[in-house]
Amino acid sequence: MLFNTLGTILAFFLLNIEIADFFSEPGQRVLTFRFSGHFGRDMTYTIAWALFALGLLLMSIWKQARAGRWPRWPC
C-alpha cells in the first residue's frame, strides 16, 4: 500500500516536471513552476491533472478499491 501511494505521488510529480520542462526556455538549466500567465501551459496542466485524476478513478474502479472512490461529491 505504501509503495502504491509513493508511486502515485512520484508519477504526479514527474508529470508536472515534464510539463514545466516542455514550457521552459530552450537552454535554461532551471525549471520554474508557474501556474498563471500562459494560456497553453495553464491548459496543459489542467488537462494533464484531469486525465491523471480520471486514471486514478478508473484504476480504483478496476481494482475495486473503495479508497480511490471515497472523495466524491456529496449527494
Beta strands, then each sheet from edge to edge (+ up, - down):
end
